Amino acid sequence: MHSSSERRKCALIVDDDPMVAMLVEDVLRGMRIDGLVNLNLQNALAELDVSEFDVALVDMELRRESARPLVLALIARDIPFLVMSGADQSALVAEFPQILAISKPFDVKALESAVSELLGRKARDFTS
C-alpha cells in the first residue's frame, strides 16, 4: 500500500493539438508523472472539479478560445501551471510576472526543467 507521500504526481495537460498533448504526456510519463489530457477549455474546467492535479500545462489558444478562465481557476485552486504557446504571451506575463511560459515548438529538456520547477511551486507564487 502506498502512502500519500508516495502517490505519483498528476498533471493536467490542456492543448487543442492532440500531437502536442501526446508529446507532453510522453515527456511527463518519462518523469514518472501521470498526465490527463483535455483538448478543450470546457472539459479542462470540468476536470478541475473532479480530479486532483499537482501541476497543469496549458496552451493559451484553444480553438479560438482563450484559456484565461482556466488560468484563473488554476490560480484560485493553487495549482502551479506552465503556459505552452506559439503566440505572444506578453500581456499574460505582464499581468502575472512570475508565470512560467514555454514557446512552441519547445525542447524536451526545457519542458522537463520547467515541470520540475513547477513541482516546487504553488500557483500563488505566480502572483506575489
Steps between C-alpha positions, in 0.01 A plus 500: 500500500633843407500789742377838378861619479569218251206592275608566144469859392224585256496771235212654309603545135282738299580542132273494198768328290486126579858447378638763738289362785633148436859625487455682832336193652795283385753742650311502831474121501879490471512721811266256682213750491153390391339727242133559429441657158216739421467647152259782584429762765163369622630148564809634677292723729267209579796274576625745763179437695542123515875429500810604693798635310850588616572711190337608176641564154278732299490621141346848516331481157247218486310497170444876501429498875726655759604275787495802734201362700702184559806699611285690750346173626848348545614802699184485716571132572871563563608265219830604341490514122711543189374690198596334170436717199622600161332840540623812675420478872636841605160621628460191718856530629439869576195408708669204672875581501603173665324283243697220340465486123660294227483577129389245243669321352676414825804297590429188708775586750355850546157345562644257756681783675189719513284216637761422767496865602118498513495206736679718755256790468141586574284719278501786751874530435410622151303799623709623793 
